[in-house]
Amino acid sequence: MGTPGIVADSLRSGPPPPNPEDPIMHLAATSLLFTAIALSLPAQDPAAPATVATAREDVVLGEGNARFRWIPDWVQLPDGMKMGNTHGCVAVDSKGRVYFNTDTENAVIVLNPDGSYHGSWGKELRGGLHGMVLVQEGDEEFLYLTHTGQHAFVKSTLAGEEIWRVGHPEASGKYENANQFRPTGIAVAPDGRIYVADGYGLSWIHVYDKNHEYVKSFGGPGTEAGKLRTPHGLLMDTRGEEPVLVVADRENNRLQTFSLDGEHLSIVQEGLRRPCNIAEHDGQLVVPDLAGRITILGKDNKLVAHLGDNPDPKKRAQNKIPLEQWANGEFLSPHGAAWDARGNLIVLDWNFLGRVTKLERLEGE
């Protein structure tokens, strides 16, 4: 999202589909000459966008141990169902099902591992569901979600049953009213502590105990180390001896790490433009960057690869890029990303029509 706000409903309808009739094939029916011409040309409608003609090209991104194949047309929704504005996060459960957010009454859409439609829910969460993380608690899995428009964060079952809800952190003393609290990211520590990023509000990180009672706040607006400008997404990083909190400090163009008590630890800035979120798998981090690409970092938080970098700066961090300007192998405005158990990536672009892409990890190449 370029600036905070809810996308208008008028943006949800996409451009009309291309004319399915091929004029060349009509001419072929009237003449052997035109039949020969038709057989020598592709069956693609010449009025259709160029990206449609190349929709099945095999596009490989990355290098070394970060090589991926772009899977076109992966999402399979029921006939007549439109994805709508994708503006949130992605999560993958233990069965490989993919959960992602939209601004529609299908605030959470669930896909099977093959991309087929599994279900959707969240009518009451329409227009502002933003941060989302899946957490394993004992033998069960839960979703923790933030809502910018409802000024709250929520814990729910995977089927969408709300377990509890917490409003703005009045106890922090940092807010004049609830409308100032517009949370965009959430993370849960191994000990159950909850961290909420007020990315579109006042740029604080708020800490709650395992019973979702307010504990403290840290960060706050600024550019110096430990201060934040749009702390958009959070990751509970458990790769080291002690867990640390990673913050996508988007408008400071960096990641920052903090101890679970809020002590500032480090800054990661190499190769980042406007990082939105962070996810980890097998020691690597993926950072969806609103400015047109995703970035892979290694175990030392050093750059491994940039993937899908859009060559046109005018298409980066833009919500209204129409379908005919999309191209396989090029992201638009990556806003959320998640790994599956095999190290494949699911990436959500911030786009008014809705765009969710799968990158299949290439092993041993």
N, C-alpha and C positions, 0 to 999 in steps of 0.2 A: 504494500500500500504506500503510495507516495506521500499522502497526508492522512491523518486520522479522519474517519468518517465512514458512513454506511453507504454502499452503492445503491443508487436509485433503482426501483423496480423496472423502470423503462429500459435499463441496460440489459435486462435478462434475456430478451429475445434476440436471436442471432440473425445473420443475413439469410435470405432465401436460398434454398439448395440450388445447385446448378441444374440447368435443363437436362433431363435424362435422355432426350432424343438426340441422336447423332445425325446431323444433316447429310454427312457424307454417305451414311448407310441408306438414306432415302434415295439419293442419286444412284446408288449402286443397283437398286431395284429396277431402274429404267434403262440401263445401258451396260453392255459388257465393258465398254471403255471405262465407265465410272466404277464398275466392279473392280477392274484392275487397279484403279486409283485407290479405291477404298481398301483393298487388300494390302496395298503398299504403305498404308498409313496406320498409325495407332488408332484404336477405337475410342480414344479419349475425346470427349467433347472439346472442340477448340476454344470454346468460350470459358471453359473451366480454368480455375487458377493453376499455375504451374506446379504448385506444391502437391496438388492432387495427383498429377501425373507421376510424381516421384514418391508416392506414399509408401511403396513397398521396397524402396531401396534399402540395402543393408548398410546402416550407418554405425560405425564403431568409434567410440570416444575414449580418450585417455591413453595411458601408457603404463608399462611395467605391471605392478600388481594392482593397478587401478584402471583396468580396461573393461568397457561395457558396450553391449549392443543395444541400440535404441529400438524398442519394440513398438511399432506403430499400431494404432487402433486397438490398444490393449483393453481399455475400459469398454464393457459391454452392458449398456443400460437397457431396460425394457423399451419396446417400441413406444414412441411418443413421450418418453421421459427425458427432460432436459436437465443437464447437470446444474446450470445456473452458475452464478458468480462463485468461483473457488477462492476463498479468502480465509485461510486458517492453517491447520496442520494435518499431518498424516501420522498414523500409528498402525502397527502390525501386531496381531495377537499370536498366541502360541500355536494356533492352528493355521497360521499364515493368512488369515483374513485381514483385509486392509480397510481402515477407517479413515475417512477424510471429511473435511468441513466444507459447507457451502453457506451462502447467505439466504438460501431458500428455506421453505418449511421442511425440506429434507436436510436439516442442519448437519446430520451425520449420515453419510452414505457408506454402506458396508459392501465390500467386494469379496468374492472368493479368491483363492490364490491364483486362479487362471484369469482373473479380471472380470468374470461374470458377476451379475448383480446378486447379492445376498439379501439385502434389505436396506431400510433407511428409517430414521426416526428424528425427533427433535423439532416438531412443529412449534412448540413453545419457546424454542431457542433461535428462531429465525432472526436473521439480520444482526449479527454481531458475535457469534461463536468464533473464537479466535485461537486461543491456546488450547492444546490437548496433549496429554501424555498418558500412556498406558502403564499401569503399575501392577506387578505381581505381589499379592499379599496372601501368604500361605498357599493354599491350593486354588485361590481365586484371582481373577484379573479384574481391574477396575479402570475406569477412565476418570482423570481429573481434567476439568475444562475451565477456561476463563471466558467471560462474555463482556465485551467492551460496552455494549448498549445497555445491559442490565446491571452493570457496575458490580459484578459478583464473580465468584468462582464456585464450582460445583463438583461433587463426586457422584459418579453414576455407575451403574452396571453396564456391561457391554451391550445390553439390549436397550439402554436408555432410561432405566428406572433411576430417578434421582434419590440419592441416599441422604445428602445434606447440601446446604447452600450457605455461603457466607458473603455478606455485603461488604461495603467499603470499610477499611480499617480505621474506624472512628477513634479507637484507643490510641492510635499513633500520634494524634494531635497535629497531623500534617494536612488535614482536609477541612475546608469550610463546609462542603456538602458532598453527597454521594456522587454527584455528576462529575466531580473531578477525578474519580477513580475509574480508569479504563484499562483493565488488566489485559495483557497480551500473551503472557507466558506463565508456565507453572512447572514445578519439579518437586519430587518427593525424595527425601533422604532415606537411607536404609533404616534409620531409627524412627521414621515416620514423620519427621518434621517436614512442613510444607513451605515452599518458597514461591511467592507470587510476584511477577514483574508488572509494574504499572507503566507499561511502555507507552501508551497513548494518553496517559494522565500526567503525573508529576515526577516520573522517572525514579521512583523508589523501588527497592526490593523489600517485601514484607515477609516476615518469618512467623509461622504458626506452629504450635506443637501438634502431636499426633491426634489430639482431640479437636483440632482446628480452632484453638484458642490463640489469640494474638500474643506474640512474644516481643518482637522488636522490628526495627527497620534499619536499612543501611543503603548506601549509594546516594541517591539524590541527584539533582541536575547539575551538570558541569562537564568540563572537558579534561580536567586533571585526572591522574590515576585514582581509581576508586569511585569517581563520579561518572554519571551516565547521561546519555542523550538518547532517548527511546530504547530502553532495555527491552528488546522485542521478544526474545526467546530465551529459554533456560535449558540447561542440561545438568543432570546430576552425574558427574564424571567419576566413575568407580575404577578407573584403570590403575590408579596408584595405590600406595599403602593406605592412604586416607582419602575418603571421598571429598571432592571439591565441587563447587558450583561454577559452571561456565555460563557467562552472560553474553548474548549477542547484543552488543552495545552499538546498535545499528547506525545512528547518525553521528557517532564518533568513529565509524568505519573500522571497528575492531571487536575482538572478543576480549573479555576480562575474566579472570578467575578469582574466586573468593573462597576462604575457608567457610565451613558451615556456620561459624559464628559471625561471619561478615567481614573478616579481615581480608584486605586486598592482598593478592598474591602475585599476579602477573598480568601482562598485556600481550595479546597475539594480534598482529596487524598485517603481517606480510600477505600480500595477494588478496586482501579483502576490500570490497567496495562498500556494500550496505548489507551486512549479514543479518538475516532474519531469524534463523533458528539453528539448532545443532542437534545431531544424533550420532550415536556411537555404535560401532560393530567391530569386533575382533581387533581392537586397538586403533582403528581409524575413525576419524570424525568426518561427517558430511555437513557442509555449511551451505544451505540454500541462500544465494545472494540475490537480493531484489534487483540488482543491476545486471541481470541478464546471464547468469551462469551459476553453476554449483562448484564448490571447492572441496577437495579432499585433503585432509591433514593427517599426518602420521602420528605415531605414538608420542613423539616429542613435540607435537603441534606445529611441525614444520610442513611446508607446502609439498604435497605429493602430485596433485594434478588439478587443473581447471577443466570442467566438462561442459560442453554445450554452450560455449560463450557466443552470445549473439553479436554478429559483426556490425549490426546497425545500432548505434547508441540511441537512436530515436525510438527503438522498440523496447528498450530496457526500462524496467520500473514503470511500465505503462499498463493500465488495466483494459483499455479499449482496442487492443490490437485484434482486427478481424481475422476470421479463419483463413481467408485467402492469403494472408501474410505470414502464416505459420510455416515453418519448415522443419522436417525431421532433422535431429541433430542440433537444433538451436532452441534454447530456452528463451522465454520472454521476461518474466518477473518471478523467479523462484521464491516462494514464500514458506513452504514447508517441505520436509523430506523425511523418509524413514527407510531403514534397512529391513529386509526380511532375514530369516535364519540362514539363508544361503549366501547372503552378502549382495543380493540384488537391491536396487534402489527404486523407491517410488517417490516421484517429485511432483509437487503441486505448484503450478504457476498461478499467480494472482491474475485472473482474467475473467471478463464479464460473461463469456460463454462457458467457462469451465474447462480446465485442462489439467489432466493428471497423466503422467508418463511413467512407464516402467523402463529401467535400464537393467539389462541382464548381465550379471558379472561373467566375464570370460576367464575361465580357469586355465592355468598352465600355458598361457600364450605370451 
